[in-house]
Amino acid sequence: MGQNVGVPFLLLIEDDDAIRTALELSLSRQGHRVATAATGEDGLKLLKEQRPDLIVLDVMLPGIDGFEVCRRIRRTDQLPIILLTARSDDIDVVVGLESGADDYVVKPVQGRVLDARIRAVLRRGERESSDSATFGSLVIDRSAMTVTKNGEDLQLTPTELRLLLELSRRPGQALSRQQLLRLVWEHDYLGDSRLVDACVQRLRAKVEDVPSSPTLIRTVRGVGYRLDSPQ
Amino acid sequence: MKRAVLAGRRWTSLRLRLIVVFGLVALTAAVSASGIAYWLNREAVLSRTQDAALGDFRQEMQNRAAALPADPTPEELQRTAELMAGSSPGYSVLLVEEKKDGRKVFGSAGPDSFRLSDVPKSLQDAVAEQQKVTAANDAPFHMYWQRTKPNGNPYLVGGTRIVGGGPTGYMYKSLATERADLNALAWSLCIATALALLGSALLAQAAATTVLKPVQRLGDAARRLGEGELDTRLDVSGNDELADLSHTFNLAAAALEKKVADMSAREESSRRFVADMSHELRTPLTALTAVTEVLEEEIDGLDPMIAPAVELVVSETRRLNNLVENLMEVTRFDAGTARLVLDDVDVADQVTACIDARAWLDAVELDAERGIVARLDPRRLDVILANLIGNALKHGGSPVRVSVRTEESTLVIAVKDNGPGIPEDVLPHVFDRFYKASASRPKSDGSGLGLSIAMENAHIHGGDITAENSPEGGALFTLRLPADLTAAEAGA
């Protein structure tokens, strides 16, 4: 991913000066290199110039809001994004996840929690030495960390990729949302199942022939999801 | 459903009463009018027939029977009777001549042959009785009549005696024609009465409809008003009592609507104030929270004079955080914007994790089997459990016993502590916001919102929490949640 593997480079987009300064301070102390922007426009500009490893994005921004920033980034980039949101049960979370965020943190956020989430997201992109697996026209190369469909490379975010890898490790076996939250997001027992659902939707949009009638990533009612070769 | 049935019954009852009253009035009027008409007619018809027949008979008696020779032969008697009956057909004649030796000679003629035995004894006696001739009574014998009904057929029987000796004559006239006429009259009157009743029922129905329709409209409007449609109004037409009532209803509804609008506006503004305030507080708190960790990590290296101040700042920031967090949670419930994020979770795992995450494992005895899977919001279940168990540990002391079981489709989680229990006067208020059990109680580090938030979280699941003192001592809080909220989710 990033050029400097040891020190993750983050871009923090937050409009409130006090929060921005405090989070920058806290994240720097956790060993991150932090660039900051006060608006979405500035953040997008900075993104082009600096290539961070991950973006921490406030939802409530003047001008273009966090969701729009998220959507614009996703048009060209599979960079991990963590949202700073007001409340876990807000509609904000759903909209944020639909616009392509990988995870979210609820304000007031503790530096340690944010750091743990950042590290968990970054770990998803790490390579692992393993073989490849084939599901119909879908080929998952675990050592190269690439996914091809009909020979074409698919652009997956690290979270989508990790979700696909975890599912492909147990083909035909249903994994519950809570299991997936632990495996992919490294969340504790209070993980938000909407993260899984949103990510599965995005993944289906990329790997399925017809996303509305999936043949690869199936929903197992009352349990969760499983990955199967199409019959 | 039940209310509709009740309303329907009441509705018919008023209608029924109107119909019954109308019917009774019509029946009384029709029956009395018909009765009087029938009676008068009957008298008129009968007396006319009777007067004509008896007058004719008297005439015949004078003309023919009186002309008989003394001691007539049976042939003469018979002939005279035939002449009498024949001259004016319609009645039968019986002439009786008592011979000196007591033998009776008869002569009879007419359409209805009858004998002396057909003549009532009382009439025979009256006819035979010789009265004193006085100023008031000019003759020793009079004509008498009676109506009889031998074999169910009505007859007029009359009799008289020739003054100064002669046969006794009886006439016998069938009243069948009159009876048929009167019966026809009675039938017509009955039919008229029935028509009057029918008419009155229809009238009553119409009257009931005119009265009941506005009443029903009023009832519907009142019900809608009760169901919260405060803009319900009635069209006022006419100026009768019902229009007055509708007008009064409209005024009352308008007043109610205004009052409710005022109250909800006031409530809304105070709710908004709390929501805005907690939102505003959160921004500086977010910044504070982020830096307090930095401070906390540096405490060891700080001046011993400064370190306690920093510690205080850190701990109080955390407390303020909790308070604001709880306030926001409460305002979200009040505003109805709280949402469920459902997932299928193993309840035992969830409870264990909740206890584990707060380092309560040593203080809590857990009685739960794995494998109880419920569809609920895990974060909210955690909030409920943390508040119930935390409260039990704080006020009851360890060990706290938590048991999980299912009753039919309800998930039941009981949290029982070992403390003194809850005083009876406090029990109804344990779920109230900021309710302190006693003024002298030491200041707790809780926000005073914990149990109230737990209750709201149970309610949003369609569940409930009850508080009681267990018979073995100690407070017992029981959480009941529907185990499968798929239906609630679909409806949300």
Interface residues (C-beta under 8 A of the other chain):
Chain A: D16 A18 I19 T21 A22 L23 L25 S26 R29 A86 R87 S88 D89 D90 I91 K107 P108 V109 Q110 G111 R112 S176 R177 Q178 D188 Y189 L190 G191 D192 S193 R194 G222 V223 G224
Chain B: H279 R282 T283 P284 L285 T286 A287 L288 T289 A290 V291 E293 V294 E297 N321 V324 E325 M328 R332 A338 R339 L340 V341 L342 D343 D344 V345 D349 Q350 A353 C354 A357 V373 R375 D377 P378 R379 D382
